[in-house]
Amino acid sequence: MGLRNFWHRYVRDPHPYGGPQYLYFQRMVRLRNSERVQRILGYDALVPDNSVHEVADFEYTVRSGPGWLHGGGTLDTDRLIIARRLGLGRPSQEAAPTTV
């Protein structure tokens, strides 16, 4: 995706909403998987266990899943970006940034 994003900016093409949509989908998948494991294991799934190697352990991935957010914002920010690129809720579609 990095090369694709670079190329869109380089040739000054309109940047589609596929990136934010993919990121939103991945965050929702991680959140759903965390909820499923919590239903199976109970609240013990949320408590860290220092006796296991967390990097290699499944529990580590599940507990940190919904917390792996970056400076791009939250799920609501992703929804807003997608809606603006689609032109929902506004009279005209918002253009993507054109900086190089």
C-alpha positions as a Python dict, from the first residue, in 0.01 Angstrom:
ca = {
    (1, 'M'): (0, 0, 0),
    (2, 'G'): (291, 236, 59),
    (3, 'L'): (397, 240, -306),
    (4, 'R'): (36, 280, -416),
    (5, 'N'): (-12, 579, -185),
    (6, 'F'): (314, 735, -305),
    (7, 'W'): (216, 695, -668),
    (8, 'H'): (-125, 857, -618),
    (9, 'R'): (41, 1162, -468),
    (10, 'Y'): (323, 1170, -724),
    (11, 'V'): (93, 1179, -1029),
    (12, 'R'): (-159, 1395, -836),
    (13, 'D'): (-443, 1150, -887),
    (14, 'P'): (-741, 1168, -655),
    (15, 'H'): (-664, 945, -361),
    (16, 'P'): (-941, 687, -313),
    (17, 'Y'): (-1088, 588, 22),
    (18, 'G'): (-958, 228, 2),
    (19, 'G'): (-677, 284, 253),
    (20, 'P'): (-893, 423, 534),
    (21, 'Q'): (-1157, 161, 455),
    (22, 'Y'): (-901, -120, 485),
    (23, 'L'): (-763, 21, 811),
    (24, 'Y'): (-1114, 52, 954),
    (25, 'F'): (-1192, -307, 855),
    (26, 'Q'): (-872, -439, 1019),
    (27, 'R'): (-945, -252, 1342),
    (28, 'M'): (-1298, -393, 1352),
    (29, 'V'): (-1168, -747, 1292),
    (30, 'R'): (-921, -713, 1582),
    (31, 'L'): (-1193, -578, 1809),
    (32, 'R'): (-1435, -861, 1721),
    (33, 'N'): (-1165, -1124, 1775),
    (34, 'S'): (-1083, -977, 2115),
    (35, 'E'): (-1449, -986, 2214),
    (36, 'R'): (-1478, -1350, 2103),
    (37, 'V'): (-1177, -1457, 2308),
    (38, 'Q'): (-1308, -1265, 2608),
    (39, 'R'): (-1639, -1454, 2582),
    (40, 'I'): (-1448, -1784, 2571),
    (41, 'L'): (-1187, -1715, 2841),
    (42, 'G'): (-1382, -1467, 3051),
    (43, 'Y'): (-1218, -1165, 3209),
    (44, 'D'): (-894, -1358, 3255),
    (45, 'A'): (-826, -1281, 2889),
    (46, 'L'): (-783, -914, 2978),
    (47, 'V'): (-547, -963, 3273),
    (48, 'P'): (-179, -990, 3182),
    (49, 'D'): (-8, -1313, 3279),
    (50, 'N'): (360, -1248, 3349),
    (51, 'S'): (444, -1619, 3360),
    (52, 'V'): (413, -1660, 2980),
    (53, 'H'): (615, -1522, 2693),
    (54, 'E'): (365, -1264, 2569),
    (55, 'V'): (519, -1193, 2230),
    (56, 'A'): (487, -1557, 2125),
    (57, 'D'): (156, -1609, 2302),
    (58, 'F'): (-190, -1585, 2149),
    (59, 'E'): (-328, -1403, 2451),
    (60, 'Y'): (-85, -1115, 2396),
    (61, 'T'): (-213, -1056, 2045),
    (62, 'V'): (-575, -1067, 2154),
    (63, 'R'): (-533, -831, 2448),
    (64, 'S'): (-337, -575, 2248),
    (65, 'G'): (-558, -606, 1937),
    (66, 'P'): (-800, -318, 1989),
    (67, 'G'): (-526, -108, 2146),
    (68, 'W'): (-306, -98, 1838),
    (69, 'L'): (-422, 244, 1727),
    (70, 'H'): (-182, 496, 1581),
    (71, 'G'): (-178, 870, 1518),
    (72, 'G'): (-432, 825, 1240),
    (73, 'G'): (-708, 838, 1497),
    (74, 'T'): (-990, 614, 1609),
    (75, 'L'): (-1265, 420, 1435),
    (76, 'D'): (-1477, 735, 1420),
    (77, 'T'): (-1195, 918, 1241),
    (78, 'D'): (-1177, 640, 982),
    (79, 'R'): (-1555, 657, 932),
    (80, 'L'): (-1535, 1032, 881),
    (81, 'I'): (-1254, 1003, 623),
    (82, 'I'): (-1446, 739, 427),
    (83, 'A'): (-1769, 942, 437),
    (84, 'R'): (-1596, 1259, 318),
    (85, 'R'): (-1424, 1080, 30),
    (86, 'L'): (-1759, 933, -75),
    (87, 'G'): (-1926, 1273, -46),
    (88, 'L'): (-2181, 1160, 213),
    (89, 'G'): (-2347, 1432, 419),
    (90, 'R'): (-2207, 1717, 208),
    (91, 'P'): (-2318, 1884, -114),
    (92, 'S'): (-1987, 1802, -286),
    (93, 'Q'): (-1726, 1530, -253),
    (94, 'E'): (-1415, 1630, -58),
    (95, 'A'): (-1093, 1605, -254),
    (96, 'A'): (-798, 1413, -117),
    (97, 'P'): (-479, 1601, -25),
    (98, 'T'): (-252, 1676, -322),
    (99, 'T'): (80, 1746, -149),
    (100, 'V'): (394, 1583, -284),
}
